[in-house]
Amino acid sequence: MPITLDGSNGITTPMYNGSITANAVTPSVNMKNRIINGAMVIDQRTAGASITANDAVFGVDRFQFGASQTSKGTLQQDAGAVTPPAGFTDYLGFTSSSAYSLVTSDFFVIMQKVEGFNMADFNWGTANAKTVTLSFWVRSSLTGTFGGSLENSANNRCYVFSYTINSANTWEQKSITIVGDTSGTWLTTNGMGTNIRWGLGVASDRSGTAGSWGSTRFFSATGATSVVGTNGATFYLTGVQLEVGSTATSFDYRPYGTELALCQRYYYKIKSLGSGYDYALGYAVSSTVYRDFTPFPVTMRTNPTSLEQTGTASDYSVRAPAGTVTCSAVPFYYGGITNGAITEYTVASGLTTGQGSSSRFPNVNGYVAWSAEL
């Protein structure tokens, strides 16, 4: 079986019938694809549940929604339960919930922010800027011209792209080749290297001509179809890949555990598995206060700054030597580093200062999560 060594794409091995086709899914031995969770398989936050597509929410890990208005649609992993393209098991789906007419400065986008470390070799902002190719599978109930953009962290370098959906309710693979930008500042640190957006409805003042770099901040292409403009319209996305080179290659399939770990650099969630589930160790600071330390499975991008929790105190308890005590207030973030976090819990009484204890979810509702998203 032949093996191909390529300076841009690493080592490629044939699969299935001994040859690689344009639609093949090939196991990765490097990070050819700079998109994380491009196959939409990881969904730590909602585990496949439908959520309202408001600004800054995540439909699946690493894929965020941006919106100038609230409640104009829903996001869900595998929305509509359609069959994904061959080689994929999941997708991110948006469904419009009204026939919304865009007004000045409106935007509705799906986006992923790529960390600077993961695209440092693009050399954007220099004379050695590399050409890259963005490819993805898309399906919509609407047809016509659609658009999106790439942008730097300073919001002063932007590339608008467009593509056509030819057939309604049919998976189509799209490929956009982007000549590297020789101007502007592009972060090569743990900050945002670039923000890639797919427009679902963008006002004319936030839309521009596709196909070249510019300094104006645009979110989509002029005249692009507005998904939010049709009640019940759908837009599904999967197989997203951003790679060096002028040609889209086979999707960079990574093992599930590897993809999960890449996502956990930005977001980590511990969810109750049922009644009486212990998830962290700590000690009693006083008779009413307990603190635990949760080690993260991977180093996060930066120190998390807050704790996500259910908002209900009774979803948390402390398992002390004298017995389990239900919390009287929701836990809060006490502090942390990129490798772990301290959480503080309050109970009415029942703890002994200095005694070791454990954090417990007394029911199936409990969870704790930390974010270091871009």
C-alpha positions as semicolon CSV with decimal commas, in nm:
position;residue;x (nm);y (nm);z (nm)
1;M;0,000;0,000;0,000
2;P;0,165;0,329;-0,108
3;I;0,236;0,610;0,135
4;T;0,259;0,972;0,023
5;L;0,483;1,224;0,202
6;D;0,391;1,585;0,131
7;G;0,543;1,898;0,280
8;S;0,204;2,063;0,329
9;N;-0,021;1,772;0,419
10;G;0,214;1,534;0,601
11;I;0,184;1,158;0,556
12;T;-0,122;1,024;0,374
13;T;-0,216;0,659;0,362
14;P;-0,484;0,518;0,128
15;M;-0,803;0,375;0,275
16;Y;-1,092;0,149;0,185
17;N;-1,032;0,032;-0,175
18;G;-0,668;0,136;-0,190
19;S;-0,717;0,485;-0,326
20;I;-0,813;0,824;-0,191
21;T;-1,111;1,002;-0,340
22;A;-1,214;1,364;-0,296
23;N;-1,472;1,260;-0,037
24;A;-1,255;1,015;0,157
25;V;-1,211;1,053;0,530
26;T;-0,849;0,984;0,619
27;P;-0,708;0,935;0,972
28;S;-0,478;1,217;1,077
29;V;-0,114;1,189;1,179
30;N;-0,068;1,565;1,216
31;M;-0,292;1,871;1,228
32;K;-0,349;1,930;0,860
33;N;-0,692;2,068;0,944
34;R;-0,672;2,382;1,160
35;I;-1,043;2,365;1,238
36;I;-1,127;2,184;1,562
37;N;-1,438;1,963;1,570
38;G;-1,498;2,016;1,200
39;A;-1,702;1,694;1,186
40;M;-1,929;1,830;1,467
41;V;-1,888;1,516;1,680
42;I;-1,816;1,688;2,015
43;D;-2,103;1,863;2,195
44;Q;-2,009;1,899;2,563
45;R;-2,252;2,181;2,638
46;T;-2,587;2,051;2,520
47;A;-2,533;1,682;2,428
48;G;-2,748;1,716;2,117
49;A;-3,028;1,928;2,266
50;S;-3,180;2,217;2,072
51;I;-3,091;2,568;2,195
52;T;-3,200;2,918;2,099
53;A;-2,952;3,072;1,856
54;N;-2,867;3,386;2,049
55;D;-2,537;3,572;2,031
56;A;-2,228;3,390;2,166
57;V;-2,391;3,048;2,226
58;F;-2,223;2,731;2,098
59;G;-2,414;2,486;1,881
60;V;-2,139;2,223;1,919
61;D;-1,790;2,260;2,061
62;R;-1,583;2,537;1,896
63;F;-1,867;2,647;1,665
64;Q;-2,026;2,962;1,802
65;F;-2,326;3,162;1,688
66;G;-2,309;3,536;1,637
67;A;-2,629;3,741;1,619
68;S;-2,742;4,102;1,639
69;Q;-3,097;3,996;1,736
70;T;-3,228;3,731;1,974
71;S;-3,447;3,428;1,918
72;K;-3,448;3,415;1,538
73;G;-3,364;3,046;1,518
74;T;-3,237;2,734;1,691
75;L;-2,909;2,542;1,685
76;Q;-2,871;2,170;1,734
77;Q;-2,627;1,892;1,663
78;D;-2,794;1,673;1,398
79;A;-3,102;1,899;1,374
80;G;-3,372;1,747;1,157
81;A;-3,213;1,401;1,176
82;V;-3,108;1,393;0,812
83;T;-2,839;1,155;0,687
84;P;-2,495;1,325;0,692
85;P;-2,260;1,308;0,393
86;A;-2,072;0,980;0,345
87;G;-1,790;0,948;0,597
88;F;-1,955;1,168;0,862
89;T;-2,187;1,093;1,152
90;D;-2,279;1,443;1,273
91;Y;-2,344;1,799;1,161
92;L;-2,447;2,134;1,308
93;G;-2,794;2,251;1,210
94;F;-2,960;2,593;1,222
95;T;-3,337;2,632;1,179
96;S;-3,498;2,972;1,129
97;S;-3,791;3,038;1,361
98;S;-3,942;3,337;1,179
99;A;-3,940;3,529;0,851
100;Y;-3,713;3,804;0,978
101;S;-3,639;4,113;0,766
102;L;-3,283;4,238;0,810
103;V;-3,223;4,594;0,926
104;T;-2,905;4,802;0,924
105;S;-2,606;4,633;1,094
106;D;-2,785;4,300;1,137
107;F;-2,586;3,978;1,124
108;F;-2,648;3,609;1,192
109;V;-2,345;3,383;1,154
110;I;-2,197;3,050;1,252
111;M;-1,827;3,092;1,327
112;Q;-1,511;2,935;1,458
113;K;-1,221;3,136;1,601
114;V;-0,888;2,971;1,521
115;E;-0,614;3,010;1,782
116;G;-0,301;3,190;1,662
117;F;-0,074;2,903;1,762
118;N;-0,264;2,677;1,521
119;M;-0,208;2,897;1,216
120;A;0,130;3,056;1,290
121;D;0,283;2,878;0,990
122;F;0,041;3,059;0,754
123;N;0,278;3,359;0,784
124;W;-0,012;3,595;0,724
125;G;0,085;3,960;0,753
126;T;0,423;3,891;0,587
127;A;0,562;3,864;0,235
128;N;0,568;3,485;0,283
129;A;0,193;3,452;0,346
130;K;0,065;3,108;0,244
131;T;-0,242;3,026;0,039
132;V;-0,502;2,821;0,225
133;T;-0,817;2,635;0,130
134;L;-1,142;2,628;0,328
135;S;-1,368;2,334;0,246
136;F;-1,694;2,212;0,399
137;W;-2,015;2,020;0,340
138;V;-2,335;2,224;0,346
139;R;-2,706;2,154;0,307
140;S;-2,992;2,404;0,307
141;S;-3,361;2,416;0,229
142;L;-3,277;2,732;0,030
143;T;-3,069;2,770;-0,284
144;G;-2,865;3,055;-0,428
145;T;-2,556;3,250;-0,331
146;F;-2,431;3,223;0,026
147;G;-2,136;3,395;0,188
148;G;-1,896;3,427;0,477
149;S;-1,567;3,584;0,578
150;L;-1,233;3,547;0,751
151;E;-1,108;3,824;0,978
152;N;-0,811;3,902;1,202
153;S;-0,828;3,983;1,573
154;A;-0,798;4,358;1,514
155;N;-1,105;4,350;1,286
156;N;-0,918;4,546;1,019
157;R;-0,827;4,270;0,770
158;C;-1,109;4,077;0,610
159;Y;-1,159;3,830;0,326
160;V;-1,516;3,778;0,201
161;F;-1,602;3,453;0,027
162;S;-1,911;3,329;-0,155
163;Y;-2,041;2,993;-0,272
164;T;-2,355;2,858;-0,437
165;I;-2,600;2,601;-0,305
166;N;-2,745;2,450;-0,618
167;S;-3,004;2,201;-0,488
168;A;-3,233;2,230;-0,188
169;N;-3,202;1,974;0,092
170;T;-2,896;1,812;-0,066
171;W;-2,547;1,784;0,080
172;E;-2,292;1,970;-0,135
173;Q;-1,919;2,006;-0,078
174;K;-1,772;2,354;-0,121
175;S;-1,411;2,469;-0,152
176;I;-1,275;2,823;-0,128
177;T;-0,909;2,898;-0,198
178;I;-0,777;3,207;-0,020
179;V;-0,448;3,374;-0,110
180;G;-0,262;3,454;0,211
181;D;-0,283;3,811;0,336
182;T;0,050;3,995;0,323
183;S;-0,085;4,290;0,525
184;G;-0,217;4,348;0,874
185;T;-0,143;4,189;1,207
186;W;-0,226;3,819;1,255
187;L;-0,173;3,677;1,603
188;T;0,051;3,371;1,638
189;T;-0,008;3,332;2,013
190;N;-0,294;3,186;2,220
191;G;-0,513;3,475;2,105
192;M;-0,747;3,466;1,805
193;G;-0,558;3,410;1,482
194;T;-0,865;3,437;1,260
195;N;-1,242;3,423;1,285
196;I;-1,417;3,224;1,011
197;R;-1,786;3,299;0,960
198;W;-2,071;3,148;0,758
199;G;-2,348;3,401;0,700
200;L;-2,711;3,308;0,764
201;G;-2,843;3,658;0,709
202;V;-2,627;3,972;0,701
203;A;-2,734;4,331;0,635
204;S;-2,599;4,508;0,327
205;D;-2,378;4,743;0,532
206;R;-2,200;4,441;0,681
207;S;-2,162;4,266;0,343
208;G;-1,892;4,314;0,081
209;T;-1,756;4,195;-0,252
210;A;-1,611;3,843;-0,238
211;G;-1,266;3,736;-0,350
212;S;-1,006;3,972;-0,207
213;W;-0,859;4,107;0,116
214;G;-0,967;4,444;0,246
215;S;-0,965;4,659;0,559
216;T;-1,342;4,690;0,602
217;R;-1,513;4,455;0,845
218;F;-1,762;4,240;0,654
219;F;-1,944;3,926;0,767
220;S;-2,072;3,794;0,434
221;A;-2,097;3,854;0,060
222;T;-2,319;4,119;-0,095
223;G;-2,653;3,976;-0,204
224;A;-2,615;3,650;-0,013
225;T;-2,924;3,448;0,079
226;S;-3,079;3,522;0,419
227;V;-3,168;3,199;0,597
228;V;-3,334;3,391;0,882
229;G;-3,559;3,555;0,622
230;T;-3,761;3,236;0,566
231;N;-3,955;3,075;0,849
232;G;-3,847;2,715;0,896
233;A;-3,547;2,743;0,662
234;T;-3,255;2,516;0,747
235;F;-2,876;2,537;0,714
236;Y;-2,659;2,236;0,799
237;L;-2,278;2,228;0,813
238;T;-2,012;1,958;0,861
239;G;-1,673;1,841;0,734
240;V;-1,519;2,185;0,783
241;Q;-1,149;2,201;0,699
242;L;-0,892;2,481;0,675
243;E;-0,556;2,372;0,534
244;V;-0,243;2,505;0,370
245;G;-0,247;2,478;-0,008
246;S;-0,462;2,572;-0,306
247;T;-0,656;2,244;-0,322
248;A;-0,899;2,081;-0,078
249;T;-0,776;1,738;0,027
250;S;-0,945;1,451;0,213
251;F;-1,096;1,543;0,548
252;D;-0,850;1,529;0,837
253;Y;-1,025;1,270;1,053
254;R;-0,892;1,258;1,409
255;P;-0,970;0,995;1,676
256;Y;-1,263;1,092;1,899
257;G;-1,039;1,117;2,207
258;T;-0,800;1,348;2,027
259;E;-1,083;1,572;1,904
260;L;-1,233;1,585;2,255
261;A;-0,897;1,684;2,404
262;L;-0,858;1,961;2,146
263;C;-1,203;2,094;2,242
264;Q;-1,125;2,073;2,614
265;R;-0,846;2,325;2,569
266;Y;-1,130;2,577;2,532
267;Y;-1,415;2,425;2,732
268;Y;-1,438;2,147;2,991
269;K;-1,758;2,012;3,142
270;I;-1,825;1,750;3,410
271;K;-2,183;1,623;3,399
272;S;-2,364;1,412;3,657
273;L;-2,403;1,049;3,563
274;G;-2,684;0,999;3,812
275;S;-2,772;1,024;4,180
276;G;-2,476;1,039;4,418
277;Y;-2,197;1,102;4,168
278;D;-1,870;1,225;4,327
279;Y;-1,649;1,428;4,092
280;A;-1,378;1,618;4,288
281;L;-1,186;1,613;4,616
282;G;-1,137;1,896;4,864
283;Y;-1,153;1,999;5,229
284;A;-1,370;2,199;5,468
285;V;-1,253;2,555;5,523
286;S;-1,509;2,597;5,801
287;S;-1,827;2,435;5,923
288;T;-2,017;2,589;5,631
289;V;-1,759;2,634;5,352
290;Y;-1,589;2,368;5,141
291;R;-1,342;2,402;4,852
292;D;-1,236;2,144;4,595
293;F;-0,974;2,130;4,322
294;T;-1,063;1,995;3,980
295;P;-0,768;1,904;3,755
296;F;-0,834;1,964;3,386
297;P;-0,769;1,676;3,146
298;V;-0,566;1,907;2,917
299;T;-0,404;2,246;2,963
300;M;-0,658;2,514;2,878
301;R;-0,581;2,800;2,641
302;T;-0,577;3,046;2,931
303;N;-0,697;3,059;3,290
304;P;-1,076;3,020;3,304
305;T;-1,246;3,315;3,470
306;S;-1,576;3,170;3,585
307;L;-1,768;2,855;3,665
308;E;-2,076;2,737;3,477
309;Q;-2,336;2,559;3,693
310;T;-2,707;2,486;3,692
311;G;-2,815;2,782;3,904
312;T;-2,985;2,550;4,157
313;A;-2,814;2,490;4,493
314;S;-2,981;2,152;4,550
315;D;-2,801;2,011;4,245
316;Y;-2,480;2,012;4,455
317;S;-2,371;1,859;4,783
318;V;-2,061;1,787;4,992
319;R;-1,986;1,432;5,098
320;A;-1,818;1,479;5,438
321;P;-1,703;1,206;5,682
322;A;-2,007;1,277;5,900
323;G;-2,247;1,251;5,607
324;T;-2,357;1,417;5,284
325;V;-2,473;1,778;5,315
326;T;-2,677;1,957;5,047
327;C;-2,548;2,297;4,941
328;S;-2,738;2,608;5,045
329;A;-2,597;2,817;4,758
330;V;-2,471;2,740;4,410
331;P;-2,095;2,677;4,385
332;F;-1,875;2,955;4,251
333;Y;-1,533;2,987;4,093
334;Y;-1,273;3,059;4,360
335;G;-0,969;3,065;4,133
336;G;-0,760;2,854;3,905
337;I;-0,487;2,807;3,649
338;T;-0,472;2,653;3,304
339;N;-0,438;2,305;3,458
340;G;-0,717;2,314;3,716
341;A;-0,965;2,519;3,917
342;I;-1,079;2,569;4,275
343;T;-1,453;2,578;4,339
344;E;-1,617;2,692;4,664
345;Y;-1,940;2,546;4,809
346;T;-2,157;2,670;5,096
347;V;-2,374;2,457;5,323
348;A;-2,588;2,551;5,624
349;S;-2,382;2,338;5,867
350;G;-2,231;1,994;5,914
351;L;-1,868;2,030;5,806
352;T;-1,557;2,003;6,024
353;T;-1,273;2,242;5,949
354;G;-0,976;2,071;5,787
355;Q;-1,150;1,744;5,707
356;G;-1,123;1,600;5,360
357;S;-1,447;1,567;5,165
358;S;-1,569;1,523;4,810
359;S;-1,794;1,718;4,577
360;R;-2,111;1,536;4,478
361;F;-2,396;1,568;4,233
362;P;-2,699;1,444;4,432
363;N;-2,912;1,418;4,117
364;V;-2,880;1,387;3,742
365;N;-2,911;1,764;3,683
366;G;-2,575;1,871;3,823
367;Y;-2,280;1,986;3,618
368;V;-1,978;2,217;3,642
369;A;-1,790;2,364;3,347
370;W;-1,511;2,606;3,272
371;S;-1,448;2,809;2,958
372;A;-1,131;2,950;2,804
373;E;-1,287;3,023;2,465
374;L;-1,139;3,278;2,229
